[in-house]
Each structure stands twice: as C-alpha cells, then as structure tokens.
Amino acid sequence: MRTSRLTSTAVAVAAISVLATACTGSSEAGASDDPNAKTTINFWHGWSAPAEVKAVQDNIDRFEKAHPNITVKVSGNINDDKLNQALRAGGSDGPDVVSSFTTANVGKFCSSGAFTDLKPFIEKSKLDLEKTFPKVLLDYTQFEGKRCALPLLTDAYGLYYNKDAFKKAGITAPPKTMSELTEVAKKLTVEKGDTYQQLGFMPNFHGYETVVSHYMPSWEHAYFDENGKSNIAEDPAFAKMFTYQKKLVDSLGGYTKLEKYRGTFGDEWGAKHPFHTGQVAMQLDGEWRLGMAEDAGADFEIGVAPMPVADDEADSYGKGYLSGTIVGIAPASKKQNAAWELVKFMTTDTEAVVNFSNGIRNVPSTLEALKSPDLKFDPRFKTFLDIAQHPESSTSDGAVNGATYQLTLQDFGYQYEKGAVKDLQAGLEKTARQIDTDIAKAK
C-alpha cells in the first residue's frame, strides 16, 4: 500500500517502474526479458484435428524463421479448464502465450487478470488497432476498457442449405427474413409417421449451433443497459426472438417430436452430421461447416447465405454472429516481451494470418488479410468474409463472470421452448434478476 510517507527516492523508483511498464509491458508480470535474447517460450492452444495442428505448427515455423532467437514449444488440445488451472498455478512449465476459443470468457480473463494487459505492448509497437481489425473483433477482445487479448482468426455464422432439396421443393433462393425462414423450413420438411424423412431446419436450442447467442444477431439487441444491468426483459428484441423460435418449433412438429428426431443425429464434428446426411435441409453454422461437409462427401450441392434477419430489419440482411479465437499473454510468464513478439506476429502479420486462415479454414481476423489475394477458398466462402465485415454483425457482450449469463439465458430458452414457462415476460424478468445477481457476486 502506498503511504503518505512516500519519500522522494520511492517516488523516483515509482517513476522508473512506470517508465519500465510503458516500455516493456507490465513489469509486475515479469516483462523484463530481452526480446532479442535467445529463449524458448510455451504456446498453448485448443486445436486438436491433425490438419489444424499442422496449420498451427506451420505458422510457428514461419515465426521461428523470422525470429531465429525465439523457439516456441507448442501444446495443443488445451481447453479453458486446463488453461485456467495452469494460469492459476503459474510456474516455468506453464504457458507464455495462451489462446482460447471462448470469446465470452474475455470479460473474466480481463477483469481477473488471468490474461496480461496488452496496452503497454501495443503502445510500444505503435499498433493502430482500429486500422488493423474489424470493430466487433476489437470489442470481444477487451472488457471495460482493458485489452487483454487480440483476435486470432474469426468465426462467422451463416445459413447452409441443400440446393438439391430447394430445387425439389420449388424454392429458388435462400430465405432473407425470419418469416421466410419459417415458410421455407415448412416446405422443406417431409414427415414420416411420428418422425421426419427430412427436416427443413432444426430450431431447438439443443440443436447444433441453434443457441440463443447465435439467433440474437438477427435482431438488433443489447444484452446489458448503460448501467451494466441485464437488458433482456427491457429490450423487446429478446421477447421477439423467443416468440419466433417457439412458433417455429411448434410449426415444424413441436418440441417433443423434434427432440426425438434430434436423437438420431450423428456427432456435430463427424461425417454423420445431419446436414451432411440430408436429415436437415438448412443449418445455422460457422464457416468451417463448408469444408467439413465437402470432406464428408455430402452428395448434394451446398449453398451458403447469411442468416435471415427480423422482418422489420430486412435492410440489415447480410449481418451475422461473429466470434473467434483469442490470444494473449500469461501474467506469470517471465518472457512476456518474447511472448508479445509471437502474439503480434500471429495476429497482425498479414502473410501469417492469411496462411493460417487457409490452413484452418477460418475467416481472417485483420482488415488487410480479409482482402488478400492470397486467400485460398471455395467461392462460397466469400459469404463469410462479407459477414465478418458487415457493419451490423455482432457478438455476445462480455461480462465479469464470462459466459455465465449466456448459460443462464440458454437454460431459460430450454424451459420456454418446451412449454415449461408459460409467461415469457415474467420468465425474462426472473432470468434478468438471476443474471444481475450472478454478476454482482462475481464482482
């Protein structure tokens, strides 16, 4: 604690400390290493598929070639639980550079200090973030003004559709509004007794990717008000979304019938995904699904479009939900300057971002990379590049307790869609109170 008896010598030391922080990053976190010295740093990431692991290593190889003094030891298949345990434990065997797929946890990472504040490093490198990254990506890598992460590739969500099924049903174009989605989903649905031969669209919240956070960008919305309180009971967009989703569930056969059919689906990440097999004719999903469907040998022509939007927001068609991988520096690292060199390379070097995007089949995360002629992708992939750059695309708001509020809202969705909650407004008000209570406890 600083006392009123702070001597002039102590003031001078404090001033030096501030200068050191400004030059090298957080001195308290150990950013005193020489970035030009020969060293080894640990990078932990969550990718596990062979092609993904190779793409990561290829990028690391490029970094080591450009920075011959820095060797990177890579550890993959690290989820947030493993990451949090290592960050709490610290130690020389822990990570220096850390990544996560869960953008919703950035609020927790930043507010708790689990990820190092990157502001001093960014200022030292004179990075202009607004000219480097799309706005939404900048939003989900900071919390309440503290930037503890940078974007490392993007996920953009859109609507996949079976063109063969569309042609058979006499449908000439993908739906652009939510009422059109209902109409098209019903036309594409072929019932077979108490089940389906083909389902137009799986609307249930337990369905693959059809979760509250992925539906909400179709409506202009705000999860929290200007005072940081849950806004879900006040913003009419949430009641509209839940009302729409429940009606869609009922119009396609009802919750019980849909859930029974969902039980026949193959694994989300396997070859027997229901879109691959033709069990569902339309699928809300991320950009990766196109490559996975092609690899699985889907025997129909695949179409890709933005997700439909609310009927009264038709002029915003083309927007969608965005998330992605985030990367930062472990606060216990004693090699933060070297770690920053890797973070900066992976997130801002155009060639590195483009090559990584080509290898992982994710959307590039910088403005320059999004326009690079070196991107190699199926022409349909451009849909996701456009969604990523749409000015009204959005993501879930950050919170001090991470994704907890999203789970609470999702749990409410489960109850409402199956009819366990009859009064929507009362249910939203109760859920909002729970969200506010949980956030207050976290603070």
Salt bridges, closest charged atoms under 4 A:
ASP58 OD2 - LYS54 NZ 2.87
GLU123 OE2 - LYS119 NZ 3.99
ASP128 OD2 - LYS131 NZ 3.99
ASP139 OD2 - LYS135 NZ 2.88
GLU183 OE2 - LYS187 NZ 3.68
GLU191 OE1 - LYS257 NZ 2.34
ASP194 OD2 - LYS260 NZ 2.71
GLU209 OE1 - HIS214 ND1 3.38
ASP250 OD2 - LYS246 NZ 3.02
GLU259 OE1 - ARG262 NH2 2.76
ASP285 OD2 - ARG289 NE 2.75
GLU294 OE2 - ARG380 NH2 2.58
ASP295 OD2 - ARG361 NH1 2.77
GLU301 OE2 - LYS163 NZ 3.67
ASP312 OD2 - LYS240 NZ 3.75
GLU313 OE1 - LYS319 NZ 2.96
GLU341 OE1 - HIS67 NE2 3.61
GLU341 OE1 - LYS344 NZ 3.71
ASP378 OD2 - ARG380 NH2 2.73
ASP386 OD2 - LYS382 NZ 3.05
